[in-house]
Amino acid sequence: MKKRILSACCIALLVFSMPFFSAGQVKAAVDEPILDGSLLTYENESIGYDTKITRGEDLLTGYSKIVRLGPGKIYAGGTTIAAHEVETIKIGVIVERAQEGDTSWGTYEGWQKENSNTDRVGANRTLEVEGGYYYRVRCIHSANDDVSSSFTNGVYVEEP
């Protein structure tokens, strides 16, 4: 009997506390500014997945990734994955930056990579960057003629 009462109390506590947790999470998300679909965050990393719902027959998925490695230093890159081995698979990686209050992202650096007769390609770099900005990675993914894109949230990088 005591176990049932204890279980009922734990369940009641859990049910009644759930609205408080979700309200705090919603408030935190509302407090973070958004620029062109990306939250401007102080997180250490962000991953963005492709935004195109229909990808055709060849392109399966793709993602972008940014990691703050320390003041003035980031890891940036992405991967494109095909549904099967394709003749040509590509990724274009664009590093963008902005400051809070900006109305758009500016291009900071970019590169691309292409592989043949395979089902994936990845491209990444470690970059020394200017501190005091939010950085995000945007990638263009293609497998044969199928094309999609992805982008991360903005990650704030401190000055060295």
ZIBELBEL-V517261 format. One record per backbone hydrogen bond with DSSP energy under -0.5 kcal/mol. NH is the residue of the N-H (numbers start at 1). CO is the residue of the C=O. If there is no record, write none. Layout:
BEGIN
<<NH,CO> <NH,CO>>
END
This chain:
BEGIN
<<5,1> <6,2> <7,3> <8,4> <9,5> <10,6> <11,7> <12,8> <13,9> <14,10> <15,11> <16,12> <17,13> <18,14> <20,17> <21,17> <22,18> <23,19> <24,20> <25,21> <26,22> <27,23> <28,24> <29,25> <30,26> <31,27> <32,28> <35,38> <38,35> <40,33> <41,39> <41,154> <46,66> <48,64> <50,62> <51,149> <55,53> <59,55> <60,81> <61,81> <63,79> <64,48> <65,77> <66,46> <67,75> <68,44> <69,67> <69,73> <70,73> <72,158> <73,70> <74,127> <75,67> <76,125> <77,65> <78,123> <79,63> <80,121> <81,61> <82,119> <83,58> <84,58> <86,118> <89,115> <90,142> <91,113> <92,140> <93,111> <94,138> <95,109> <96,94> <96,136> <97,106> <98,134> <102,99> <106,97> <108,95> <109,95> <111,93> <113,91> <115,89> <117,86> <117,87> <118,86> <121,80> <123,78> <125,76> <127,74> <127,125> <129,72> <129,127> <132,157> <133,157> <134,98> <135,155> <136,96> <138,94> <139,150> <140,92> <141,139> <141,148> <142,90> <143,146> <144,88> <146,143> <148,141> <150,139> <152,137> <154,39> <155,135> <156,41> <157,133>>
END
